[in-house]
């Protein structure tokens, strides 16, 4: 028996339903959600998704919140950058 989901990978569970563009988006989201990510504390590639929006480092047991599919969202990165800029201005004054 041949392998049927070589190209489509995990989105093969949808078969021919929902359109190719949506299946490709789901494949990208699933693949980024299930891989190991870098821990902000210990800097190792050991962070896994525990549940929606909750991420845990397997090495140092740090739990933190993030996005539903990625540990950090674009809005979160932007807000951290803004906070750092404000703090730098306060130290200069």
N, CA, C and O of each residue as an XYZ file, in Angstrom:
372
protein
N       0.838     -1.170      0.000
C       0.000      0.000      0.000
C       0.888      1.239      0.000
O       1.879      1.295      0.728
N       0.548      2.196     -0.784
C       1.362      3.399     -0.892
C       0.981      4.409      0.180
O      -0.094      4.355      0.777
N       1.888      5.307      0.389
C       1.660      6.367      1.365
C       0.887      7.499      0.704
O       1.287      7.963     -0.363
N      -0.193      7.951      1.298
C      -1.052      8.921      0.628
C      -0.794     10.363      1.045
O      -1.192     11.281      0.326
N      -0.145     10.592      2.176
C      -0.036     11.960      2.678
C       1.396     12.478      2.610
O       1.823     13.221      3.494
N       2.130     12.107      1.595
C       3.512     12.555      1.499
C       3.598     14.054      1.252
O       4.412     14.728      1.882
N       2.789     14.588      0.362
C       2.825     16.022      0.065
C       2.039     16.831      1.088
O       2.509     17.866      1.560
N       0.873     16.373      1.421
C      -0.025     17.174      2.240
C       0.209     17.006      3.739
O      -0.299     17.795      4.535
N       0.963     16.000      4.125
C       1.338     15.710      5.517
C       0.109     15.628      6.419
O      -0.819     14.877      6.118
N       0.081     16.381      7.515
C      -0.995     16.244      8.508
C      -2.333     16.736      7.985
O      -3.375     16.333      8.501
N      -2.334     17.595      6.976
C      -3.611     18.080      6.460
C      -4.270     17.060      5.536
O      -5.345     17.326      4.998
N      -3.661     15.924      5.346
C      -4.267     14.858      4.560
C      -5.506     14.284      5.220
O      -6.309     13.612      4.572
N      -5.664     14.553      6.525
C      -6.841     14.052      7.229
C      -8.134     14.689      6.727
O      -9.219     14.171      6.991
N      -8.028     15.824      5.996
C      -9.208     16.494      5.468
C      -9.602     15.994      4.088
O     -10.675     16.338      3.591
N      -8.759     15.192      3.463
C      -9.071     14.665      2.143
C      -9.141     15.778      1.108
O      -8.252     16.627      1.055
N     -10.177     15.787      0.293
C     -10.320     16.808     -0.744
C     -11.202     17.960     -0.294
O     -11.514     18.850     -1.086
N     -11.607     17.952      0.970
C     -12.521     18.978      1.469
C     -11.795     20.278      1.816
O     -10.591     20.266      2.073
N     -12.503     21.374      1.825
C     -12.111     22.699      2.318
C     -11.180     23.497      1.413
O     -10.892     24.647      1.742
N     -10.706     22.979      0.329
C      -9.875     23.749     -0.588
C      -8.395     23.637     -0.265
O      -8.010     23.451      0.890
N      -7.573     23.753     -1.297
C      -6.142     23.532     -1.129
C      -5.478     24.645     -0.327
O      -4.552     24.381      0.439
N      -5.927     25.864     -0.487
C      -5.299     26.986      0.218
C      -5.487     26.865      1.737
O      -4.550     27.087      2.503
N      -6.682     26.518      2.153
C      -6.933     26.351      3.586
C      -6.174     25.165      4.146
O      -5.672     25.223      5.269
N      -6.084     24.089      3.378
C      -5.335     22.928      3.856
C      -3.853     23.252      3.997
O      -3.202     22.767      4.923
N      -3.311     24.067      3.094
C      -1.908     24.477      3.198
C      -1.676     25.332      4.436
O      -0.663     25.170      5.116
N      -2.598     26.237      4.737
C      -2.473     27.069      5.945
C      -2.509     26.212      7.201
O      -1.724     26.421      8.125
N      -3.418     25.250      7.232
C      -3.517     24.362      8.387
C      -2.248     23.541      8.537
O      -1.792     23.314      9.657
N      -1.673     23.093      7.435
C      -0.428     22.324      7.483
C       0.695     23.158      8.086
O       1.469     22.655      8.899
N       0.794     24.436      7.695
C       1.835     25.316      8.237
C       1.621     25.567      9.726
O       2.569     25.526     10.510
N       0.382     25.827     10.110
C       0.075     26.088     11.522
C       0.376     24.862     12.372
O       0.996     24.978     13.429
N      -0.056     23.691     11.922
C       0.182     22.465     12.677
C       1.667     22.189     12.827
O       2.121     21.787     13.899
N       2.420     22.400     11.769
C       3.848     22.086     11.837
C       4.584     23.040     12.774
O       5.512     22.615     13.463
N       4.196     24.322     12.821
C       4.873     25.244     13.733
C       4.425     25.041     15.174
O       5.200     25.301     16.095
N       3.199     24.584     15.393
C       2.708     24.396     16.753
C       3.314     23.158     17.405
O       3.441     23.111     18.629
N       3.688     22.162     16.619
C       4.129     20.892     17.194
C       5.640     20.741     17.326
O       6.103     19.755     17.899
N       6.419     21.687     16.814
C       7.871     21.570     16.930
C       8.343     22.198     18.241
O       7.595     22.918     18.903
N       9.591     21.914     18.602
C      10.192     22.532     19.778
C      10.601     23.958     19.450
O      11.062     24.245     18.346
N      10.426     24.861     20.432
C      10.788     26.261     20.282
C      11.826     26.633     21.328
O      12.073     25.860     22.253
N      12.439     27.810     21.194
C      13.479     28.262     22.106
C      12.862     28.818     23.388
O      11.906     29.592     23.345
N      13.422     28.413     24.528
C      12.951     28.860     25.830
C      13.516     30.249     26.125
O      14.707     30.474     25.908
N      12.699     31.190     26.614
C      13.209     32.523     26.942
C      14.098     32.535     28.181
O      14.894     33.458     28.357
N      13.978     31.526     29.042
C      14.782     31.469     30.260
C      16.137     30.799     30.015
O      17.183     31.420     30.202
N      16.113     29.530     29.596
C      17.362     28.755     29.472
C      17.928     28.743     28.052
O      19.022     28.223     27.831
N      17.202     29.304     27.096
C      17.649     29.427     25.696
C      17.848     28.092     24.976
O      18.556     28.044     23.971
N      17.252     27.027     25.455
C      17.336     25.741     24.777
C      16.087     25.515     23.933
O      15.031     26.090     24.195
N      16.224     24.679     22.927
C      15.087     24.345     22.072
C      14.276     23.241     22.754
O      14.318     22.083     22.341
N      13.539     23.614     23.801
C      12.824     22.604     24.570
C      11.423     23.042     24.975
O      10.844     22.453     25.887
N      10.875     24.036     24.339
C       9.534     24.514     24.671
C       8.512     23.801     23.787
O       8.631     23.781     22.562
N       7.512     23.219     24.434
C       6.432     22.555     23.722
C       5.100     23.162     24.152
O       4.973     23.692     25.256
N       4.136     23.079     23.288
C       2.801     23.585     23.570
C       2.109     22.625     24.533
O       2.032     21.422     24.282
N       1.606     23.176     25.642
C       0.907     22.353     26.614
C      -0.597     22.350     26.342
O      -1.229     21.294     26.335
N      -1.159     23.518     26.123
C      -2.537     23.662     25.695
C      -2.625     24.979     24.926
O      -1.596     25.600     24.660
N      -3.811     25.410     24.571
C      -3.936     26.600     23.744
C      -3.421     27.814     24.500
O      -3.993     28.209     25.516
N      -2.343     28.404     24.004
C      -1.783     29.614     24.594
C      -0.855     29.387     25.763
O      -0.291     30.354     26.276
N      -0.665     28.157     26.211
C       0.222     27.854     27.334
C       1.388     27.023     26.828
O       1.194     25.977     26.207
N       2.604     27.494     27.097
C       3.825     26.862     26.631
C       4.690     26.505     27.822
O       4.737     27.247     28.803
N       5.381     25.364     27.745
C       6.198     24.910     28.870
C       7.540     24.403     28.367
O       7.627     23.684     27.372
N       8.591     24.804     29.092
C       9.936     24.312     28.779
C      10.121     22.966     29.460
O       9.866     22.830     30.657
N      10.559     21.987     28.711
C      10.740     20.643     29.251
C      12.007     20.551     30.107
O      12.131     19.649     30.936
N      12.939     21.472     29.911
C      14.205     21.442     30.634
C      14.105     22.160     31.982
O      14.400     21.565     33.019
N      13.691     23.437     31.978
C      13.683     24.233     33.212
C      12.284     24.384     33.810
O      12.123     25.094     34.802
N      11.288     23.749     33.245
C       9.899     23.741     33.728
C       9.267     25.127     33.799
O       8.366     25.349     34.608
N       9.718     26.053     32.978
C       9.122     27.384     32.927
C       7.843     27.334     32.108
O       7.831     26.817     30.991
N       6.774     27.871     32.667
C       5.512     27.974     31.944
C       5.253     29.438     31.649
O       5.496     30.299     32.494
N       4.769     29.718     30.475
C       4.397     31.082     30.116
C       3.311     31.054     29.063
O       3.058     30.034     28.422
N       2.671     32.215     28.903
C       1.610     32.309     27.918
C       2.153     32.913     26.636
O       3.116     33.679     26.651
N       1.531     32.562     25.547
C       1.925     33.071     24.247
C       0.736     32.986     23.311
O      -0.417     33.069     23.735
N       1.028     32.824     22.057
C      -0.035     32.688     21.085
C      -0.617     31.286     21.090
O      -0.096     30.387     21.750
N      -1.683     31.114     20.362
C      -2.322     29.802     20.298
C      -1.479     28.809     19.509
O      -1.491     27.614     19.806
N      -0.748     29.293     18.506
C       0.012     28.385     17.653
C       1.511     28.609     17.725
O       2.277     27.716     17.364
N       1.953     29.775     18.180
C       3.376     30.071     18.330
C       3.614     30.628     19.730
O       2.712     31.233     20.309
N       4.806     30.436     20.281
C       5.061     30.920     21.641
C       5.022     32.439     21.768
O       4.680     32.955     22.832
N       5.360     33.154     20.720
C       5.309     34.607     20.735
C       4.558     35.086     19.502
O       4.801     34.620     18.389
N       3.647     36.021     19.715
C       2.919     36.597     18.595
C       3.622     37.871     18.140
O       4.479     38.397     18.851
N       3.272     38.358     16.984
C       3.856     39.609     16.489
C       3.499     40.775     17.398
O       4.335     41.641     17.658
N       2.269     40.801     17.880
C       1.858     41.874     18.786
C       2.644     41.813     20.092
O       2.995     42.851     20.653
N       2.920     40.617     20.575
C       3.701     40.462     21.797
C       5.121     40.953     21.626
O       5.663     41.616     22.510
N       5.729     40.632     20.493
C       7.093     41.104     20.209
C       7.127     42.628     20.130
O       8.047     43.265     20.642
N       6.119     43.201     19.486
C       6.047     44.643     19.342
C       5.893     45.325     20.698
O       6.529     46.348     20.954
N       5.057     44.769     21.561
C       4.846     45.379     22.877
C       6.091     45.278     23.752
O       6.385     46.205     24.507
N       6.825     44.177     23.668
C       8.064     44.043     24.425
C       9.088     45.069     23.943
O       9.794     45.665     24.755
N       9.172     45.275     22.647
C      10.086     46.279     22.096
C       9.724     47.684     22.544
O      10.605     48.482     22.865
N       8.439     47.990     22.569
C       7.983     49.308     23.006
C       8.303     49.529     24.479
O       8.736     50.615     24.864
N       8.096     48.520     25.295
C       8.396     48.624     26.726
C       9.886     48.860     26.942
O      10.266     49.664     27.793
N      10.731     48.172     26.186
C      12.178     48.374     26.311
C      12.578     49.791     25.921
O      13.435     50.391     26.570
N      11.972     50.329     24.876
C      12.277     51.698     24.461
C      11.870     52.702     25.538
O      12.602     53.657     25.797
N      10.727     52.502     26.158
C      10.263     53.406     27.214
C      11.203     53.343     28.410
O      11.528     54.373     29.000
N      11.639     52.143     28.770
C      12.546     52.001     29.899
C      13.897     52.651     29.619
O      14.481     53.263     30.513
N      14.398     52.530     28.398
C      15.665     53.156     28.037
C      15.562     54.677     28.119
O      16.504     55.330     28.567
N      14.438     55.253     27.694
C      14.250     56.696     27.777
C      14.197     57.170     29.227
O      14.692     58.253     29.541
N      13.608     56.378     30.106
C      13.539     56.748     31.515
C      14.932     56.762     32.150
O      15.226     57.631     32.971
N      15.784     55.817     31.781
C      17.134     55.767     32.331
C      17.994     56.918     31.812
O      18.902     57.382     32.501
N      17.704     57.373     30.601
C      18.477     58.491     30.028
C      18.147     59.808     30.732
O      19.031     60.646     30.908
N      16.911     59.999     31.130
C      16.483     61.259     31.754
C      16.968     61.422     33.167
O      16.680     62.434     33.806
